[in-house]
């Protein structure tokens, strides 16, 4: 892989990762509600799922999903249902004026493990990530050279850029925390994030293989 090819991959991945999606919205929401450190567990869950899905894509699962649309559809509908559930849950979250907007007000026993699992499930709920990796990564791999080292470089590069954007979104959520002490603001935030997840669910439900 040439340096020019790698830099092209960096620039394209930078733009793709910056686009707000379910993962980024979840990281920002958890940072605003539960604090920046708690959101790190969410980031770890998202990255675990993404790395696993991209590795599966390299192993040929992307071609399998394209060959069997029914499998893709089942995963797509399951993912859409989970995102809709998160959206409804956020939309209906209770608010209390004058209290902390984080777990002290709503979920005092919220642990890093549950945040990790939620991040894992949200990232894993989108089977199109596998198809994206199957279509995107090969464009930067030279077939005449050993492919595994090239894939490892691309995956490591993707991980660094993705985590960087997670930190940006988590930082933005953390700055919102002070404003969420007021019930009207917290209610509007719940409706905004809930609506975003429901919107993502609708987009996923309408996706095609």
Buried (B, 14 or more C-beta within 10 A) or exposed (E): BEEEBBEEBBEBBBEBBBEEBBBBBBBBBBBBBBBBEBBBBBBBBBBBBBBBBBBBBBEEBBEBBBEEEEBBBEBBEBBBEBBBBBBBEBBEBEBEEEBBBBBEBBEEEBEBEBBBBBBBBBBBBBBBBBBBBBEBBBEBBEEEEEBEEBBEBBBEBBBEBBBEBBBBBBBBBBEBBEEBBBBEBBBBBBBEBBEBBBBBBBBBBEBEB
